[in-house]
Amino acid sequence: MSTLFKELAELCEKLEATTKRITMVNLISSFLRKLEPDEIGPAVRLIIGRIFPAWSQETLEISWRTIIKIIKNLTNASSKDISEAFSKTGDPGDMAKILMEKRKTIKQVTLLQSPLTILDVYKCFLSIANAKGPGSKKKKEGLLYGLLSRASPLEVKYIIKDILGEMRHGVSEGLMEEAIAKTSGASLEQIKRAHMLLGDLGDVAHIALTRGAQQIREVKIRLFHPIKPMLAQPVENVEEALKEHGGKTAFEYKLDGARVQIHLKNGKVAIFSRRLTNVTHSLPDVVKLILDEIKANEAILEGEVIAVGEEGKPLPFQHLMRRFHRVKDIEKMVKEIPVQLYLFDVLYLNEKMMIDEPYIKRWEHLEEISGNIRLTPRIITSDAKEAQKFFEKSKKEGHEGLVAKKLDSNYTPGIRGKKWLKIKGILDTLDLVIVAADWGYGRRHEWLSDYYLAAKDEKTGKFMVIGKTFKGLTDKEFKEMTKRLLELKITERGGTVYVKPEIVVEVAFDEIQQSPKYESGFALRFARITRIREDKGPDEADTIERVREIYEKQFRSKAKINN
């Protein structure tokens, strides 16, 4: 018997009402046990708010403006009603639930209309994503209107939360991994590894719950299904990196470009960005280079693409993004903005997974197959002075600094640990998400130009404001940012526009202070935007825990000086 979507929504309500991890794991596990096999994957994705895997090319392309339009049509709510409902909750899903409960026209439910099931909702999302071409916007609106018109207020709340990817019930991917492990009998380590390799908890849950722990152990990387990149933790200097890695490590240039994952099989090439978006079309010159030079039938490679100017000098990151965003006249862009590829890792080679091999071994394989493609400049050393000179050389050549890689480290997709450490010379930058913006004054009165900057609380999934700034962008960037933010607009109150947390910016600051002004308890002193991180999604932004770490390091440094 099909499981009702109402039951999933009620589960999410229970999860939202508790902060006890064990209770949450048990609630999800009990729910997963009663699902039909074909419901498992969709249900897991809907619970965590990731309708499609990160590597999937499927997107809903439903704007907040469209959602508001449909809610208005369903409820006859005014703009004032919407603003007041949002003010009460600060959450788009809760706002929609309030409006549906207070709707001014009563929905006529026929006896023939059946209640929504989990698969009804998921299949509708698939249909919305697959609506392409002329008239697709109208078709998407019609599909969503039909779905929401059948839903109860509680169901509407979670349908909208899923569309926005903003569940706010505290169910992280890590917690869902625990629930899948408990339900299936597989170990948590096995579930985590399968998730790293498949990049989709829905697939992991389906395999674990229908085929068992043995099949989970045998999961492998799939070509043309990108995996999350391994991440580096920041440290202050080369001495700290050497100490952390036992006195000797590999230092590679940290290039100021776009990280790419390249999949190759029998003459077919696909290139994915660090957000796992397919960018093959934007890089025909890189595709040709791979086909001409790589000495392998099958491979997954990692590298960095940088835009280059005269004499091969690196150009600012923004130049490269023009290549990635262009869908027409690619041949013209190839000539206008030439790029250089540097490779630094191999994750899969001729039917063999390489991620469990030590870094030093993976590099040897990379050297063997890379042909005339450049490898990222690197040294292996135990000498801090030599490492510092290499760092200064990297900066002088226009790059960001260094990445230190532990010689015996394996590759852990999607994990930010101490096996890789990034050294940029300063620790006073954070990647933060814009969650709201104020209209400017004077010459900036037509632009949203004072931005609320937030870090993610990993426990709750909520983005928490730690500062505001209007500094750092050009007039052209203010204008473009205003357009983008209005497309993400949720509501507006008193000159402040609240938006879906989507845009990531790199923010410099002088200091982190404790502050009761913001719910996070922290505030940035003299914050200014140094660049817009087009290559990063909100999941890759810095966390409140990271903010706390920097604050505590500052506090300890001050205490030393005062003593």
Secondary structure, DSSP 8 states (H G I E B T S, - for coil): ---BHHHHHHHHHHHHT---HHHHHHHHHHHHHTS-HHHHHHHHHHHHT-SS-TT--------HHHHHHHHHHHH---HHHHHHHHHHHS-HHHHHHHHHHT-SS-----TT----BHHHHHHHHHHHHH--STTHHHHHHHHHHHHHHHS-HHHHHHHHHHHHT---SS--HHHHHHHHHHHH---HHHHHHHHHHH--HHHHHHHHHHH-HHHHHT----TTS-----EEEEESSHHHHHHHTTT-EEEEEE-SSEEEEEEEETTEEEEEETT--B-GGG-HHHHHHHHHH---SEEEEEEEEEEB-GGG-B--HHHHHHHHH--S-HHHHHHHS-EEEEEEEEEEETTEE-TTS-HHHHHHHHHHH-TTSEE--EEEES-HHHHHHHHHHHHHTT--EEEEE-TT----TT-EEEEEEEE-S---EEEEEEEEEEE--GGGTTSEEEEEEEEE-TTT--EEEEEEE--S--HHHHHHHHHHHHHTEEEEETTEEEE-S--EEEEE-SEEEE-TTSTTSEEEES-EEEEE-TT--GGGS-BHHHHHHHHHHHHHHHHHHH-
